[in-house]
Every structure is written in C-alpha cells, then in structure tokens.
C-alpha cells in the first residue's frame, strides 16, 4: 500500500508556472505507474499526465501538451508536474494517483485504473 501527499498548489496569474509534487510513502515506489488528474467544479476528473514506472513513457492530455511536464524521482519517492503557461481553464483540484504494475512501460489514463489517490491540491489561475 502507498500513501500519497500532494503539495505545490496555489494561486497564480495566467501565463505563470507552478510545480506540483506528490510524495509517496513506502519502499516500492518504483513499482507504480503514476498519474496526475484534475477536477474542476461540475466536471469529471480527467487525466492530464501519466508516467510509467520506469519513467520511460509519458502521456499528456491534448489540453496540456507542450505546457505540462510529468517526471518522477524514484530515489525520492516523488512525482512532479511542472505546469507552465498556465491558463484560467487549468483551475482545478489536482490529484496524483498510483497503480502497482509489473510492466515497466505501461501507462494508465483512466480514473478506475488507479488504486491509490492523494487528497488533492488546489490550483487557481487568475486572468
């Protein structure tokens, strides 16, 4: 089992940047594929980025491609989401999620695929 704690959210002006971090407990962090999701009021939770357990494969939603970067540091049990050129429509609660997997290269973008979730961190982008 793994526990996830997000940090780094806040209020930023449009065009600005934030870096979200998600720290995981446990000694088997490298066995998990990871994802960042977001949920805006009245909307479904959506995957914005995912990374394989090896870090070799990544996925980005079309709305964030070229602006967001997901990365992981297995030595620090942490996954990051660097968010640049932020837009008001990026405003949401951001969650990290983890899925144990035996496949180094697998990516997961569906909410139901993930077993563990953090509590979320609010990102607000003002215009």
C-alpha positions in Angstrom: 0.0 0.0 0.0 1.2 3.5 -0.7 0.1 6.9 0.7 0.3 10.0 -1.5 0.6 13.6 -0.4 0.4 16.4 -3.0 1.9 19.9 -2.5 2.7 23.0 -4.5 -0.7 24.2 -5.5 -1.7 27.9 -5.1 -2.9 31.0 -6.9 -1.0 32.2 -10.0 -1.7 34.6 -12.7 -2.3 33.4 -16.3 1.0 32.7 -18.0 2.7 31.8 -14.8 4.1 28.5 -13.6 3.7 26.1 -10.7 5.3 22.8 -9.8 3.3 20.2 -8.1 4.9 17.5 -6.1 3.4 14.2 -4.8 5.4 12.4 -2.2 4.7 8.7 -1.6 5.3 6.5 1.4 6.7 3.0 1.2 9.7 1.3 -0.3 8.2 0.1 -3.5 7.5 3.4 -5.3 9.3 2.3 -8.4 6.7 -0.5 -8.9 3.9 2.0 -9.5 2.7 3.7 -12.6 1.7 7.3 -11.7 -0.8 9.8 -13.0 -1.9 13.4 -12.4 -5.6 14.1 -12.6 -7.6 17.3 -12.2 -11.2 18.0 -11.3 -12.8 21.4 -11.9 -16.2 22.2 -10.2 -19.0 20.5 -12.0 -16.7 18.5 -14.3 -15.4 14.9 -14.4 -12.0 14.1 -13.1 -9.6 13.9 -16.0 -6.1 12.6 -16.5 -3.7 15.4 -17.5 -0.5 13.4 -17.4 0.8 9.9 -16.7 4.2 8.3 -16.4 5.3 4.7 -16.5 7.0 3.1 -13.6 10.4 3.3 -15.3 9.8 6.9 -16.4 10.5 6.0 -20.0 6.9 6.6 -21.2 4.7 9.6 -20.6 1.2 10.7 -21.6 -0.3 14.2 -21.8 -3.8 15.3 -22.4 -4.1 17.4 -25.5 -5.1 20.4 -23.5 -1.8 20.5 -21.6 0.6 19.1 -24.1 3.6 21.3 -24.5 2.9 23.2 -21.3 3.0 20.5 -18.6 5.7 18.0 -17.8 5.5 15.0 -15.6 8.6 13.4 -14.1 9.5 11.1 -11.3 12.4 10.6 -8.9 12.2 7.1 -7.6 15.1 7.7 -5.2 12.9 10.4 -3.5 9.6 8.6 -3.9 8.2 11.7 -5.6 6.4 12.5 -8.8 6.2 16.0 -10.2 4.0 18.0 -12.5 5.7 21.1 -13.9 3.0 23.5 -15.2 4.0 26.4 -17.4 1.9 28.9 -19.4 -1.0 28.4 -17.1 -4.5 29.3 -18.2 -7.6 30.1 -16.2 -9.1 26.9 -17.6 -6.3 24.9 -15.7 -8.0 25.9 -12.5 -8.9 22.7 -10.6 -8.1 20.4 -7.8 -5.1 18.3 -8.9 -4.7 14.8 -7.6 -1.9 12.3 -8.0 -2.6 8.6 -8.3 -0.7 5.4 -8.2 -1.2 1.9 -9.8 1.0 -1.1 -9.0 2.2 -2.7 -12.2 4.6 -5.4 -13.3 5.1 -3.7 -16.7 7.9 -1.1 -16.9 6.4 0.8 -19.8 2.6 0.8 -19.1 0.7 4.0 -18.9 -2.8 4.4 -17.4 -5.1 7.3 -18.1 -8.5 6.1 -16.8 -9.5 7.0 -13.3 -10.8 3.5 -12.4 -7.4 2.0 -13.2 -5.7 3.6 -10.2 -5.7 2.1 -6.8 -4.3 4.9 -4.6 -5.0 8.6 -4.6 -3.8 11.7 -2.8 -6.0 14.2 -1.1 -5.6 16.9 -3.9 -4.1 20.3 -4.1 -5.9 23.4 -5.4 -4.6 25.3 -8.4 -6.2 28.6 -9.2 -5.2 30.6 -12.3 -6.4 34.1 -12.4 -7.0 36.0 -15.7 
